[in-house]
């Protein structure tokens, strides 16, 4: 989709009266939707089943808020957000932003939705994986540490990369994207 945030809001306006939301409200609806789907293996949007891939969770969550993510895969969404200048790595995300994880080859392979953001940089990510919608912790500031040295607070959960190797979530971090600001 071309046209930036205005085009997104126009799409939301066309989606019906429930879709007339501010960007803050749309992000909140997306996060609540993702949280509600924890553990679910199948997702639908407007009664239609979505493909069993990671991209379908942000698409369904934002779709509930009346926002269309115009891409058909995590990599396509990454390229789109990069072209729009919405990718970043140098600051904390907001709930409702997207988070991209890379494959072992360094290409963006997965996308999730940022749920909560802690002051220390730890984010809760909602992502659709083979076993369903899951939540995990990721800290891009400390990608190689599972826990904080003081107090043992969890920074990064272990996940399996697309090549099948166990890694810490922060080790796969490729960037955040601000879909709505």
Secondary structure, 3 states (H helix, E strand, C coil): CCCHHHHHHHHHHHCCHHHCCCHHHHHHHHHHHHHHCCCCCCCEECCEECCCCCHHHHHHHHHHCCCCCCCCCHHHHHHHHHHCCCEECCCCCCCCCEEEEECCCCCEEEEEEEEEECCCCEEEEEEEECCEEEEEEEEHHHCCCCECCCCCCECCCEEECCCCCEEEHHHHEEEEECCCC
